[in-house]
Amino acid sequence: MTDSRQIIPGSERDAIGTALHPVPDDTLVQATLVLRRRRALDSVDSPLTSAELGEQYGADPADLDRIRTALTDAGVRILDEHAASRRLRVEGPARTMTGLFGTSLDAVEGGPGGAGHTRMRSGSLSLPQELDGVDAVLGLDDRDVAAHRHVVASPSSSSSSFTPLQLADIYGIPAADGTGETIAIVELGGGFAQTDLDHYFSGLGLTSPKVTAQGVDGGKNVPGQDPNGADGEVLLDIEVAGAIAPKSDIVVYFAPNTDAGFVDAISTAAHASPAPTAISISWGQSEDQWTGQSRTAMDNAIADAVALGVTVTVAAGDNGSADSSGGSGKHADFPASSPHALGCGGTHLEVSGSSVTETVWNDGGQGGATGGGVSDVFARPSWQASAGVPGTGRGVPDVAAVADPQTGYQVYVDGSAMVIGGTSAVAPLWAGIAARLAQLAGKPLGLVQTRLYAGVTAGQPSPALRDITTGSNGAYDAGPGWDACTGLGVPSKQLSSLAG
């Protein structure tokens, strides 16, 4: 290896916690390397296969061969490689990995999930000349990077609740059952038991959809841990998506809550065969809490998914415009702020007979509020140019649905009936909608935003959605047309036009 080194842009990390000691030299450390594209990814007219995406926009074979050789010569083992998504999964002793990537690793009190120890680094990463072409090195630091976006309702304070089937009727979601479609769900913890699913779906008068668990980077389906924690997220996601599209196949990708795990889960889901119709993501964090290399790598993974014809639905956050409990200022949540994701905000929904009242979800400091805002790091996409988004950044969310836990979703978690809300529920709802629409259209929707925003100008609603014009998420107020609370609005029967 040469002495000449290059800093990886956006790899800076701050040190947090109390360092106990350096990670021992012989500790095996895994990481995911993301390589540069052979050429920039353009918008595609029709979905590509994974092989076609790899041939046109994947890793250059010469880069891959050279980097593979340099890694093995340095004593690093290649665990897996995927040229189409430009990823190398590697493992080596801590001494080798830190020397190779120009950093140090400390064991820090408080590990993933708040228990044990975790590895952390600070400062930037750097590369020797032989590794030119590596855009990101993820997972050396294995601190938690995201939180789930669901809120459990207090049984005494919940004013009303709904099953997903009731919501399908209230919103007038076009009738279909998801036959022939696949929904992928990304989870960074928790698990599900088939007995819970069978109980829930039989209670709705449905046969349980086919649900498969797939591990990524050592992640596993581990149910029965905490119905108020990650298990609640997992069961909420499956039950909402599965009720909206019960004949679809559902694949749940379990990965560690690290930047490497998150990116690897999205890429693994997107490049699966068959490609999913939708990927539902209900985990996120304020944009400013990510490293630049992590955001870019994940945005590129979501862009790959869109090129493969996948609609990626992402929860917009549950802590209002500040996007953090007790926080201040204005922050968009990521990955909802990716210009390739369908950002999903939340409402408060009341139904009395044929009367439907829907406002922005904001329970103040007691129960959360829908996320939403304008990205500080992603430019406004072309399809949002005329929608009235303030500033020059990408506006979040794009769409919405009920998320207030006080008017939340009836689910069944770890043997108990519960009511759960949060924008975590909205992402799988829209994933189920995408499956219905794709079934009706006979083809996937991909970047459905281009259709939702077509012809929309500032103050002008989308004809495919019902506009929500009342309420606030803190710094932003709802109004006619797009706003940073509920985007363009909630589902309506006019969504059928997207399948035409």
C-alpha positions as CSV (number, residue, x, y, z in Angstrom):
1,M,0.0,0.0,0.0
2,T,1.2,3.5,-0.8
3,D,1.5,6.3,1.8
4,S,-0.6,8.7,-0.3
5,R,-4.1,8.8,1.1
6,Q,-7.4,10.5,0.3
7,I,-10.1,11.6,2.7
8,I,-13.6,10.1,2.0
9,P,-15.9,13.1,1.7
10,G,-18.7,13.1,4.3
11,S,-17.1,10.4,6.5
12,E,-16.7,12.7,9.5
13,R,-18.1,11.4,12.8
14,D,-18.3,13.0,16.2
15,A,-17.3,11.0,19.3
16,I,-20.0,10.4,21.8
17,G,-20.3,8.4,25.0
18,T,-17.5,7.3,27.3
19,A,-14.6,5.5,25.6
20,L,-13.6,2.5,27.7
21,H,-10.6,1.2,25.8
22,P,-9.4,0.7,22.2
23,V,-11.0,-2.2,20.4
24,P,-8.4,-5.0,20.7
25,D,-6.2,-5.4,17.6
26,D,-7.4,-9.0,16.9
27,T,-11.1,-8.2,17.1
28,L,-12.8,-9.1,13.8
29,V,-14.6,-6.1,12.3
30,Q,-17.0,-6.1,9.4
31,A,-17.8,-3.3,7.1
32,T,-19.6,-2.5,3.8
33,L,-17.7,-0.7,1.0
34,V,-19.7,1.1,-1.5
35,L,-18.0,1.6,-4.9
36,R,-18.5,4.4,-7.4
37,R,-20.9,4.0,-10.3
38,R,-19.4,3.3,-13.7
39,R,-21.6,6.3,-14.9
40,A,-24.2,8.5,-13.4
41,L,-27.6,7.0,-13.0
42,D,-30.1,8.7,-15.3
43,S,-33.9,8.5,-15.1
44,V,-35.0,5.4,-16.8
45,D,-38.1,5.1,-19.1
46,S,-39.0,1.6,-18.0
47,P,-37.8,-0.6,-15.1
48,L,-34.4,-2.3,-15.4
49,T,-33.5,-5.7,-14.2
50,S,-30.8,-6.0,-11.6
51,A,-28.4,-7.3,-14.3
52,E,-29.2,-4.4,-16.6
53,L,-28.7,-1.9,-13.8
54,G,-25.4,-3.5,-13.0
55,E,-24.2,-3.4,-16.6
56,Q,-25.1,0.2,-17.1
57,Y,-24.7,1.9,-13.6
58,G,-23.1,-0.7,-11.3
59,A,-19.4,-1.0,-10.3
60,D,-16.9,-0.9,-13.1
61,P,-15.3,-4.5,-13.3
62,A,-11.9,-3.0,-13.4
63,D,-12.5,-1.0,-10.2
64,L,-14.0,-4.1,-8.5
65,D,-11.0,-6.3,-9.5
66,R,-8.4,-3.8,-8.4
67,I,-10.1,-3.1,-5.1
68,R,-10.7,-6.7,-4.3
69,T,-7.0,-7.5,-4.9
70,A,-5.9,-4.6,-2.8
71,L,-8.1,-5.7,0.1
72,T,-7.0,-9.3,0.1
73,D,-3.4,-8.3,-0.2
74,A,-3.9,-6.2,2.9
75,G,-5.3,-9.2,4.8
76,V,-9.0,-8.3,4.5
77,R,-11.5,-11.1,3.7
78,I,-14.2,-10.6,1.2
79,L,-17.4,-11.9,2.6
80,D,-19.7,-11.0,-0.2
81,E,-19.8,-8.8,-3.3
82,H,-22.6,-7.4,-5.4
83,A,-21.4,-5.5,-8.5
84,A,-24.9,-4.3,-9.5
85,S,-25.4,-2.5,-6.2
86,R,-21.6,-1.7,-6.0
87,R,-21.1,-3.3,-2.6
88,L,-18.3,-5.3,-1.0
89,R,-18.9,-6.8,2.4
90,V,-15.5,-7.3,4.1
91,E,-14.0,-8.5,7.4
92,G,-10.6,-8.1,9.0
93,P,-8.8,-7.7,12.3
94,A,-9.4,-4.3,13.9
95,R,-5.7,-3.4,13.5
96,T,-5.9,-4.1,9.8
97,M,-9.2,-2.3,9.2
98,T,-8.3,0.8,11.2
99,G,-4.9,1.1,9.4
100,L,-6.5,0.6,6.0
101,F,-9.2,3.2,6.5
102,G,-7.2,5.7,8.5
103,T,-9.1,5.7,11.8
104,S,-9.2,4.2,15.3
105,L,-11.9,2.3,17.1
106,D,-12.9,2.6,20.7
107,A,-15.2,0.4,22.8
108,V,-17.8,2.7,24.2
109,E,-20.3,2.2,27.0
110,G,-23.8,1.6,25.7
111,G,-24.1,-0.5,22.6
112,P,-26.8,-1.0,19.9
113,G,-30.2,-1.0,21.5
114,G,-28.7,0.6,24.7
115,A,-27.0,-2.4,26.1
116,G,-23.4,-3.6,26.3
117,H,-20.6,-2.0,24.4
118,T,-20.4,-0.6,20.9
119,R,-17.6,0.5,18.5
120,M,-17.2,4.1,17.8
121,R,-14.8,6.3,15.8
122,S,-14.4,10.0,15.3
123,G,-13.0,12.2,12.6
124,S,-12.8,11.3,8.9
125,L,-11.9,8.1,7.1
126,S,-9.1,8.0,4.4
127,L,-8.1,5.6,1.7
128,P,-4.8,4.5,0.2
129,Q,-4.4,5.1,-3.6
130,E,-5.1,1.4,-4.3
131,L,-8.7,1.8,-3.0
132,D,-9.5,4.7,-5.3
133,G,-13.1,4.3,-6.3
134,V,-14.5,3.5,-2.9
135,D,-17.2,6.1,-2.1
136,A,-18.1,4.9,1.4
137,V,-16.9,2.7,4.2
138,L,-19.9,1.8,6.4
139,G,-20.2,-0.1,9.6
140,L,-16.8,0.3,11.2
141,D,-18.7,2.4,13.8
142,D,-21.7,0.3,14.8
143,R,-23.7,2.8,16.8
144,D,-27.5,2.9,16.2
145,V,-28.3,5.2,13.3
146,A,-32.1,5.2,13.2
147,A,-35.2,5.0,15.4
148,H,-38.6,3.4,14.6
149,R,-41.4,5.8,13.8
150,H,-44.3,4.4,15.8
151,V,-46.1,5.6,18.9
152,V,-48.2,3.3,21.1
153,A,-51.5,4.8,22.2
154,S,-52.5,5.0,25.8
155,P,-55.6,2.8,26.2
156,S,-57.3,5.4,28.4
157,S,-56.7,8.3,26.0
158,S,-57.3,6.7,22.6
159,S,-60.4,8.4,21.2
160,S,-60.9,6.0,18.3
161,S,-59.0,3.5,16.2
162,F,-59.3,1.8,12.9
163,T,-58.4,-1.5,11.1
164,P,-56.5,-1.1,7.8
165,L,-59.6,-2.5,6.1
166,Q,-61.7,0.3,7.6
167,L,-59.2,2.8,6.4
168,A,-59.2,1.4,2.9
169,D,-63.0,2.1,2.8
170,I,-62.7,5.5,4.4
171,Y,-60.0,6.6,2.0
172,G,-61.7,4.9,-1.0
173,I,-58.5,3.1,-1.9
174,P,-58.9,1.4,-5.3
175,A,-60.0,-2.2,-4.8
176,A,-57.4,-4.9,-5.3
177,D,-55.7,-7.5,-3.2
178,G,-52.0,-7.4,-4.3
179,T,-52.1,-10.6,-6.2
180,G,-48.8,-11.2,-7.9
181,E,-47.0,-8.3,-6.1
182,T,-44.2,-8.4,-3.5
183,I,-43.8,-5.9,-0.6
184,A,-40.4,-5.7,1.1
185,I,-40.2,-4.3,4.6
186,V,-36.9,-3.1,6.2
187,E,-36.5,-3.7,9.9
188,L,-33.6,-2.8,12.2
189,G,-34.7,-4.9,15.2
190,G,-37.5,-6.8,16.7
191,G,-39.4,-9.7,15.1
192,F,-42.7,-11.4,14.4
193,A,-44.3,-14.7,15.3
194,Q,-46.6,-16.4,12.8
195,T,-49.2,-17.1,15.5
196,D,-49.6,-13.3,16.0
197,L,-50.1,-12.8,12.2
198,D,-52.6,-15.7,12.0
199,H,-54.6,-14.3,14.9
200,Y,-54.7,-10.8,13.5
201,F,-55.6,-11.6,9.9
202,S,-58.2,-14.2,10.9
203,G,-59.8,-11.5,13.0
204,L,-60.1,-9.4,9.9
205,G,-61.6,-12.3,8.0
206,L,-58.5,-12.6,5.9
207,T,-56.1,-15.5,5.2
208,S,-52.6,-14.6,6.4
209,P,-50.3,-13.4,3.6
210,K,-47.1,-15.2,2.9
211,V,-44.5,-13.6,5.1
212,T,-40.9,-14.5,4.9
213,A,-38.0,-13.3,7.1
214,Q,-34.6,-12.7,5.6
215,G,-31.5,-11.8,7.5
216,V,-29.0,-9.2,6.3
217,D,-25.5,-8.8,7.9
218,G,-26.4,-11.1,10.7
219,G,-29.8,-9.6,11.5
220,K,-32.5,-12.0,12.6
221,N,-36.2,-12.3,13.2
222,V,-36.3,-12.2,17.1
223,P,-39.9,-11.8,18.3
224,G,-41.3,-11.5,21.8
225,Q,-38.8,-8.9,23.1
226,D,-40.9,-5.8,23.6
227,P,-44.4,-5.0,22.1
228,N,-43.8,-1.3,22.8
229,G,-40.5,-1.3,21.0
230,A,-39.2,-2.9,17.8
231,D,-41.7,-5.7,17.9
232,G,-44.5,-3.2,17.7
233,E,-42.8,-1.7,14.6
234,V,-42.4,-5.0,12.9
235,L,-45.9,-6.3,13.5
236,L,-47.4,-2.9,12.7
237,D,-45.6,-2.8,9.3
238,I,-46.6,-6.4,8.4
239,E,-50.2,-6.2,9.5
240,V,-50.9,-2.8,7.8
241,A,-49.3,-3.7,4.5
242,G,-50.7,-7.2,4.6
243,A,-54.3,-6.1,5.3
244,I,-54.2,-3.6,2.4
245,A,-52.6,-6.2,0.0
246,P,-53.4,-9.6,1.6
247,K,-52.5,-11.6,-1.5
248,S,-49.1,-10.1,-1.9
249,D,-45.9,-11.8,-0.8
250,I,-44.2,-10.0,2.1
251,V,-40.5,-10.3,2.7
252,V,-39.1,-8.7,5.9
253,Y,-35.4,-7.9,5.8
254,F,-33.9,-7.8,9.3
255,A,-30.6,-6.0,9.6
256,P,-28.4,-4.5,12.4
257,N,-29.3,-0.9,13.2
258,T,-26.1,0.5,11.6
259,D,-25.4,2.5,8.5
260,A,-24.1,-0.6,6.8
261,G,-27.0,-2.7,7.9
262,F,-29.5,-0.1,6.7
263,V,-27.9,0.3,3.3
264,D,-27.4,-3.4,2.8
265,A,-31.0,-4.2,3.7
266,I,-32.4,-1.7,1.2
267,S,-30.0,-2.9,-1.6
268,T,-30.7,-6.6,-0.8
269,A,-34.4,-5.9,-1.0
270,A,-34.2,-3.8,-4.2
271,H,-32.1,-6.4,-6.1
272,A,-34.2,-9.4,-5.0
273,S,-35.7,-11.7,-7.6
274,P,-38.5,-10.9,-8.3
275,A,-38.0,-7.2,-7.6
276,P,-40.5,-6.0,-5.0
277,T,-43.3,-3.7,-6.0
278,A,-42.7,-1.5,-2.9
279,I,-40.2,-1.2,-0.1
280,S,-41.6,0.1,3.2
281,I,-39.2,1.8,5.6
282,S,-40.4,3.0,9.0
283,W,-37.0,3.9,10.5
284,G,-35.1,7.1,10.3
285,Q,-33.3,10.0,11.9
286,S,-32.9,13.7,11.5
287,E,-30.8,14.5,8.4
288,D,-28.1,16.2,10.5
289,Q,-27.5,13.0,12.5
290,W,-26.2,11.1,9.5
291,T,-22.7,11.2,8.0
292,G,-22.7,12.5,4.5
293,Q,-21.3,9.3,3.1
294,S,-24.2,7.3,4.8
295,R,-26.9,9.6,3.4
296,T,-25.4,9.5,-0.1
297,A,-25.0,5.7,0.0
298,M,-28.6,5.2,1.1
299,D,-30.0,7.7,-1.3
300,N,-28.1,5.9,-4.1
301,A,-29.5,2.5,-2.9
302,I,-33.0,4.0,-3.0
303,A,-32.3,5.4,-6.5
304,D,-31.3,2.0,-7.6
305,A,-34.6,0.6,-6.3
306,V,-36.6,3.2,-8.3
307,A,-34.6,2.3,-11.4
308,L,-35.7,-1.3,-10.8
309,G,-39.3,-0.2,-10.7
310,V,-39.7,-0.2,-6.9
311,T,-41.8,2.4,-5.0
312,V,-39.9,3.2,-1.7
313,T,-42.3,4.5,1.0
314,V,-40.6,6.1,4.1
315,A,-42.0,7.4,7.3
316,A,-41.5,11.2,7.7
317,G,-40.9,11.2,11.5
318,D,-43.0,11.6,14.7
319,N,-41.5,14.6,16.4
320,G,-42.8,17.5,14.3
321,S,-40.8,20.0,12.3
322,A,-37.9,19.8,14.8
323,D,-37.6,16.1,14.2
324,S,-36.3,15.3,17.6
325,S,-38.0,15.1,21.0
326,G,-37.1,18.2,22.9
327,G,-35.3,19.6,19.9
328,S,-35.6,23.0,18.3
329,G,-35.1,24.4,14.8
330,K,-36.3,22.8,11.6
331,H,-35.0,19.4,10.4
332,A,-36.3,16.9,7.8
333,D,-36.1,13.2,8.6
334,F,-33.9,10.9,6.5
335,P,-34.4,8.7,4.5
336,A,-37.8,10.2,4.0
337,S,-36.0,13.3,2.5
338,S,-34.3,11.2,-0.2
339,P,-35.6,12.6,-3.5
340,H,-36.1,9.0,-4.6
341,A,-38.4,8.1,-1.6
342,L,-42.1,8.7,-1.2
343,G,-42.1,10.6,2.1
344,C,-45.2,9.7,4.3
345,G,-46.6,12.2,6.8
346,G,-49.4,11.9,9.3
347,T,-52.9,13.1,10.2
348,H,-55.5,13.0,12.9
349,L,-58.7,11.3,11.6
350,E,-62.2,11.4,13.0
351,V,-65.2,9.6,11.4
352,S,-68.8,10.0,12.5
353,G,-71.2,8.3,10.2
354,S,-70.5,9.6,6.7
355,S,-68.6,12.7,8.1
356,V,-64.8,12.5,7.9
357,T,-62.7,15.2,9.6
358,E,-58.9,15.1,9.0
359,T,-56.3,17.5,10.2
360,V,-52.5,17.5,10.7
361,W,-51.3,15.1,13.4
362,N,-50.0,17.2,16.3
363,D,-50.5,16.2,19.9
364,G,-48.1,18.8,21.1
365,G,-45.6,17.6,23.6
366,Q,-47.8,14.7,24.8
367,G,-48.0,12.4,21.9
368,G,-45.9,13.5,18.9
369,A,-46.5,15.2,15.6
370,T,-45.9,14.4,12.0
371,G,-42.5,15.2,10.7
372,G,-42.0,17.4,7.7
373,G,-39.9,20.2,6.3
374,V,-37.4,21.1,3.7
375,S,-34.1,19.2,3.2
376,D,-30.8,20.8,4.0
377,V,-28.8,18.4,1.9
378,F,-31.0,17.3,-1.1
379,A,-31.9,19.7,-3.8
380,R,-35.5,20.0,-4.9
381,P,-36.3,17.4,-7.5
382,S,-37.7,18.4,-10.8
383,W,-41.2,16.9,-10.2
384,Q,-41.5,19.2,-7.1
385,A,-40.4,22.3,-8.8
386,S,-43.8,24.0,-9.2
387,A,-45.4,22.6,-6.0
388,G,-44.6,25.6,-3.8
389,V,-41.9,24.1,-1.6
390,P,-40.1,27.0,0.1
391,G,-36.4,27.5,-0.4
392,T,-34.4,25.2,-2.7
393,G,-34.4,21.9,-1.0
394,R,-36.5,18.7,-1.4
395,G,-39.8,19.1,0.5
396,V,-41.1,16.4,2.9
397,P,-43.6,14.7,3.0
398,D,-45.2,13.8,-0.3
399,V,-48.3,12.1,1.0
400,A,-50.0,11.3,4.3
401,A,-52.6,9.2,6.1
402,V,-53.8,8.8,9.7
403,A,-50.9,8.6,12.1
404,D,-52.1,10.0,15.4
405,P,-52.0,7.2,17.9
406,Q,-55.2,8.6,19.5
407,T,-56.9,7.7,16.2
408,G,-54.6,5.0,15.3
409,Y,-54.3,1.4,13.9
410,Q,-55.7,-1.7,15.6
411,V,-52.9,-4.3,15.5
412,Y,-51.8,-7.4,17.4
413,V,-48.3,-7.6,18.9
414,D,-46.7,-10.3,21.0
415,G,-50.1,-11.8,22.0
416,S,-51.8,-8.5,22.8
417,A,-54.3,-6.3,20.9
418,M,-52.9,-2.7,20.7
419,V,-53.5,0.6,19.1
420,I,-50.4,2.1,17.4
421,G,-49.9,5.3,15.4
422,G,-47.0,7.3,14.1
423,T,-45.8,7.8,10.5
424,S,-44.5,4.2,10.8
425,A,-48.0,3.1,10.0
426,V,-48.3,5.4,7.0
427,A,-45.3,3.9,5.1
428,P,-46.7,0.3,5.0
429,L,-50.2,1.7,4.2
430,W,-48.8,3.4,1.1
431,A,-46.7,0.3,0.3
432,G,-49.9,-1.7,0.3
433,I,-51.6,1.0,-1.9
434,A,-48.6,0.7,-4.3
435,A,-49.2,-3.0,-4.5
436,R,-52.9,-2.5,-5.3
437,L,-52.2,0.1,-7.9
438,A,-49.4,-2.0,-9.5
439,Q,-51.8,-5.0,-9.7
440,L,-54.5,-2.9,-11.4
441,A,-51.9,-1.3,-13.8
442,G,-50.2,-4.6,-14.6
443,K,-46.8,-2.9,-13.9
444,P,-44.9,-1.4,-11.0
445,L,-45.2,2.3,-10.3
446,G,-41.5,3.1,-9.4
447,L,-41.2,6.9,-8.8
448,V,-44.9,7.5,-8.4
449,Q,-44.2,11.1,-7.3
450,T,-43.8,12.1,-11.0
451,R,-47.5,11.3,-11.4
452,L,-48.7,12.6,-8.1
453,Y,-47.1,16.0,-8.7
454,A,-48.0,16.2,-12.4
455,G,-49.7,19.6,-13.1
456,V,-49.5,20.7,-9.4
457,T,-48.7,24.3,-8.7
458,A,-48.4,26.2,-5.5
459,G,-51.7,26.1,-3.6
460,Q,-53.1,23.6,-6.1
461,P,-54.0,20.1,-4.9
462,S,-53.1,16.9,-6.6
463,P,-56.2,15.4,-8.3
464,A,-55.3,12.0,-7.1
465,L,-55.3,12.9,-3.4
466,R,-57.6,14.6,-0.8
467,D,-55.9,17.7,0.4
468,I,-55.5,18.4,4.2
469,T,-55.6,22.1,4.9
470,T,-55.9,22.4,8.7
471,G,-53.2,22.1,11.4
472,S,-49.5,22.5,12.0
473,N,-46.5,20.4,12.8
474,G,-44.7,23.2,14.6
475,A,-42.8,25.4,12.1
476,Y,-45.1,24.7,9.2
477,D,-48.8,25.1,8.7
478,A,-51.1,23.1,6.4
479,G,-52.8,24.9,3.5
480,P,-54.2,24.3,0.1
481,G,-51.8,22.2,-2.1
482,W,-48.5,20.9,-1.0
483,D,-47.3,21.7,2.6
484,A,-44.6,20.4,4.9
485,C,-47.1,18.7,7.1
486,T,-49.1,16.3,5.0
487,G,-47.6,16.9,1.5
488,L,-50.2,16.7,-1.2
489,G,-52.7,14.9,1.0
490,V,-54.2,11.5,1.8
491,P,-55.5,8.7,-0.3
492,S,-58.7,9.0,-2.3
493,K,-60.6,7.0,-4.8
494,Q,-59.0,9.1,-7.5
495,L,-55.8,7.2,-7.0
496,S,-57.1,4.8,-9.5
497,S,-56.0,7.3,-12.2
498,L,-52.4,6.3,-11.4
499,A,-53.1,2.8,-12.6
500,G,-54.2,4.0,-16.0
